[in-house]
């Protein structure tokens, strides 16, 4: 039976008078892609910040790679990597220099070789010696994810990784995420793009008004949707229809 890379129980978090998380529970299996789906303001980034030790929860527990995020933050940080909504690359440096810098900061041997390997893996070899400021949005995001893989972290958090990307660049990122999971890396992905969760995730959790209101495979979630209408053929619900049905809304997010 697969072990759990992430376990979250009863997570609460408030900002002054605003209660953002109201008892969040979920588990992520090792080597899987887990999508945390929700509208803007649902609390997805807050969950990620707690799991990556950037924010303390008010109550509840969270363990990442077997370590409690509150009491063993240093152990958690050694096992994880975080890619935020905006690419965190140094635009003055070249792609190669960005990767070498991170490898040196992690005290890794052969930083230049590590950089070359990642540049090749992410299709950036031809642009390796150009400043990152000259990269397209898709190239910058690929470099950003490459930076997060320096040191081979066991668990990667991708917080809305395709926000602002064009469709072609988004598909590039999807391919990378699938390859990561195929290689045994655990991926926790937050997104408001329903198609993204449908394409990538082994399991999908819907976060709405501070709580997980549905959690399962795409097939599991389809069972929560009202019976398909029979027209000429049986209509299969899209993830968007399922999402809106579960949160009780008719309009698109």
C-alpha positions in Angstrom: 0.0 0.0 0.0 1.5 3.4 -1.0 2.7 5.5 1.9 1.4 9.0 2.5 3.7 11.9 1.6 1.3 14.5 3.0 -1.3 14.2 5.8 -3.5 17.1 6.8 -6.0 16.9 9.7 -8.3 19.7 11.0 -6.3 22.6 9.6 -7.6 26.0 10.7 -6.3 29.4 9.9 -7.7 32.9 10.3 -6.4 36.4 9.3 -7.7 38.7 12.0 -11.5 38.3 11.7 -11.5 36.4 8.5 -11.5 32.6 8.9 -9.8 31.2 5.8 -9.5 27.5 6.7 -12.2 25.9 8.7 -10.9 22.3 9.3 -9.2 21.0 6.2 -8.4 17.3 5.9 -6.7 15.3 3.1 -3.9 12.9 2.4 -1.6 12.7 -0.6 0.0 9.3 -1.7 3.6 9.1 -2.5 4.4 9.5 -6.2 0.9 10.8 -7.1 -0.4 14.1 -8.4 -2.9 15.7 -6.1 -4.9 18.7 -7.3 -6.4 21.2 -4.8 -9.1 22.8 -6.8 -11.0 26.0 -5.8 -12.1 29.5 -6.8 -10.0 32.5 -6.0 -9.9 33.2 -2.3 -10.9 29.6 -1.4 -7.7 29.2 0.7 -5.5 27.1 -1.6 -2.4 29.3 -1.3 -2.9 29.4 2.5 -2.8 25.5 2.6 0.4 25.5 0.5 2.0 28.1 2.7 1.3 26.1 5.8 2.6 22.8 4.2 5.8 24.5 3.0 6.5 26.1 6.5 5.9 29.7 5.3 2.9 30.1 7.6 1.8 28.6 10.9 -1.7 27.1 11.3 -3.9 28.2 14.2 -4.9 24.6 14.9 -4.8 21.1 13.4 -1.8 19.1 12.2 0.1 18.7 8.9 2.9 16.3 8.2 5.1 16.3 5.1 7.4 13.5 4.3 6.7 12.2 7.8 7.7 15.4 9.6 5.3 17.8 11.4 5.4 21.2 9.7 5.2 23.1 12.9 7.7 21.2 15.1 10.1 20.0 12.4 10.1 22.7 9.7 13.8 22.2 8.8 13.2 18.5 8.0 10.2 19.4 5.9 12.2 22.0 3.9 14.9 19.5 3.1 12.3 17.3 1.3 10.3 19.8 -0.6 10.3 22.5 -3.2 7.8 25.2 -4.0 7.0 26.9 -7.2 4.7 29.9 -6.7 2.2 31.6 -8.9 4.9 33.9 -10.4 8.2 32.7 -11.7 11.0 33.3 -9.1 13.9 33.5 -11.5 16.6 36.2 -11.4 16.1 38.0 -14.7 19.6 39.5 -14.7 21.2 36.1 -14.7 21.2 33.6 -17.6 19.2 30.4 -17.3 22.5 28.5 -16.6 23.6 31.0 -14.0 20.2 30.7 -12.2 20.5 27.0 -11.9 24.2 27.1 -10.8 23.3 29.6 -8.1 20.6 27.4 -6.6 22.8 24.3 -6.8 25.6 26.3 -4.9 23.0 27.5 -2.3 22.1 23.9 -1.7 25.8 23.0 -1.3 25.6 20.4 -4.1 28.6 19.0 -5.9 29.1 19.7 -9.6 26.7 22.6 -9.9 27.6 23.2 -13.5 26.8 19.6 -14.4 23.5 19.8 -12.5 22.6 22.9 -14.5 23.5 21.4 -17.8 21.4 18.3 -17.1 18.3 20.3 -16.1 18.7 22.7 -19.1 18.7 19.7 -21.4 15.8 18.0 -19.6 13.6 21.2 -19.9 14.6 22.0 -23.5 16.5 25.2 -22.5 20.0 24.3 -23.7 19.8 26.7 -26.7 18.7 29.5 -24.4 21.1 28.6 -21.5 23.4 31.6 -21.9 20.6 34.2 -22.5 19.4 36.4 -19.7 16.2 35.1 -18.2 14.6 38.5 -18.9 14.6 37.5 -22.6 12.6 34.3 -22.0 9.0 33.8 -23.0 6.4 33.1 -20.3 6.6 29.4 -21.0 10.4 29.3 -21.0 10.5 31.2 -17.7 8.0 28.8 -16.1 10.1 25.8 -17.3 13.2 27.4 -15.8 11.3 28.1 -12.6 10.3 24.4 -12.3 13.8 23.3 -13.2 15.1 25.5 -10.4 12.7 23.8 -8.0 14.1 20.4 -9.0 17.7 21.2 -8.1 18.6 18.6 -5.4 15.8 16.2 -6.4 13.2 17.0 -3.7 10.7 14.2 -2.9 7.7 16.5 -2.9 7.0 19.5 -5.1 4.3 22.1 -4.5 3.0 23.9 -7.6 0.8 26.9 -6.7 -1.2 27.7 -9.8 1.8 27.0 -12.0 0.1 27.9 -15.3 -1.5 31.2 -14.4 -1.0 33.7 -17.2 0.5 31.1 -19.7 -0.8 30.7 -23.2 -2.3 27.3 -24.1 0.9 25.9 -25.7 3.0 26.8 -22.7 0.4 25.4 -20.3 0.5 22.0 -22.2 4.4 22.1 -21.8 4.0 22.5 -18.0 1.5 19.7 -17.9 3.9 17.4 -19.7 6.6 18.2 -17.1 4.3 17.6 -14.2 3.3 14.2 -15.5 7.0 13.3 -16.0 7.8 14.3 -12.4 5.1 12.0 -11.1 6.2 9.2 -13.4 9.7 9.5 -11.9 8.3 9.0 -8.4 8.0 12.7 -7.3 4.9 13.6 -5.3 3.2 16.7 -6.7 0.6 18.8 -4.9 -0.9 21.2 -7.4 -3.3 24.1 -6.8 -5.3 25.4 -9.7 -8.5 27.1 -10.6 -8.3 25.7 -14.1 -10.7 22.7 -14.1 -9.2 21.2 -17.3 -5.8 21.2 -15.6 -7.0 19.1 -12.7 -8.9 16.8 -15.1 -5.7 16.3 -17.2 -3.2 15.8 -14.5 -4.5 14.7 -11.1 -4.7 11.2 -9.7 -7.0 12.6 -7.0 -8.8 15.9 -6.8 -10.0 17.8 -3.7 -12.4 20.7 -3.9 -11.7 23.5 -1.4 -14.7 25.7 -0.9 -15.3 28.3 1.8 -12.5 27.0 3.9 -13.4 23.3 3.8 -12.8 20.3 1.6 -16.2 19.5 0.3 -15.3 16.7 -2.1 -12.2 14.5 -2.4 -11.5 11.6 -4.8 -10.6 10.5 -8.3 -12.3 12.0 -11.2 -14.5 8.9 -11.4 -15.4 9.4 -7.8 -16.4 13.0 -8.3 -18.5 12.1 -11.4 -20.6 9.9 -9.1 -21.5 13.0 -7.1 -23.0 14.6 -10.2 -26.7 14.2 -10.9 -27.6 11.4 -13.3 -26.6 12.1 -16.9 -29.3 13.5 -19.1 -30.3 11.1 -21.9 -30.6 13.0 -25.2 -29.5 11.0 -28.2 -26.5 9.7 -26.2 -25.7 9.8 -22.5 -24.1 13.1 -21.7 -20.9 12.7 -19.5 -20.4 15.6 -17.1 -17.3 17.7 -17.4 -15.2 18.5 -14.3 -16.5 22.1 -14.5 -20.1 20.9 -14.3 -19.2 18.6 -11.4 -17.3 21.4 -9.6 -20.2 23.9 -9.9 -22.7 21.3 -8.9 -20.8 20.4 -5.8 -20.3 24.0 -4.6 -23.9 24.8 -5.5 -23.3 27.4 -8.2 -24.6 27.6 -11.8 -22.3 30.2 -13.2 -18.7 29.4 -14.3 -15.8 30.4 -12.1 
